[in-house]
């Protein structure tokens, strides 16, 4: 129903009341499958109503961004700090937290240096860098990193789990 409603809205019909996607009011003829025009052009002349299953785009977009950044923060900040905190050999909370922060700072500084070197390589040697390409380069690097970690962890799991 949502696809029909979106089609109806995109047609710019004056008969369309604000609704989800093209959800006609039930006045579809018996032979609508055999019609030469598609259903959206037929429903263009009908009033369309928002289906019950309609969800606005804005709340979904906000929810997607919230979940994305929450998992980003968990996977890159909270969980590495928690892992380093647990593995620290100190007995006091302050020393364990300081050790975890130092270990993660060293890791992230090393990672930052590697990324800067790779970007300089792209700029100087390959001449592939433009400001418009930055989101694509970041997405590609992120996917490559994820696939590398996935392959590494799967390979490690295939060897370690049977032991």
URUR-V659266 format. One record per residue. N is the residue number from 1. PHI is phi in whole degrees, 0 to 359 (NA if undefined). Layout:
BEGIN
n/phi
N/PHI
N/PHI
END
This chain:
BEGIN
n/phi
1/NA
2/292
3/295
4/296
5/296
6/300
7/296
8/294
9/295
10/291
11/290
12/76
13/293
14/282
15/276
16/280
17/271
18/301
19/213
20/296
21/247
22/305
23/235
24/288
25/277
26/93
27/269
28/284
29/293
30/295
31/258
32/293
33/290
34/274
35/293
36/289
37/276
38/280
39/295
40/293
41/289
42/292
43/286
44/302
45/270
46/258
47/282
48/246
49/241
50/291
51/289
52/293
53/275
54/291
55/234
56/296
57/288
58/300
59/298
60/293
61/294
62/297
63/297
64/297
65/297
66/298
67/294
68/300
69/287
70/296
71/292
72/298
73/295
74/296
75/281
76/253
77/236
78/290
79/294
80/297
81/295
82/295
83/296
84/294
85/296
86/292
87/276
88/294
89/271
90/273
91/257
92/269
93/295
94/297
95/291
96/295
97/293
98/297
99/297
100/296
101/295
102/295
103/300
104/290
105/296
106/298
107/298
108/288
109/293
110/298
111/298
112/297
113/297
114/296
115/295
116/296
117/298
118/295
119/294
120/297
121/299
122/296
123/288
124/278
125/278
126/275
127/52
128/260
129/262
130/224
131/298
132/289
133/273
134/302
135/299
136/291
137/294
138/295
139/296
140/295
141/296
142/296
143/294
144/296
145/299
146/298
147/293
148/297
149/296
150/298
151/296
152/295
153/291
154/294
155/297
156/294
157/293
158/295
159/271
160/278
161/295
162/294
163/294
END
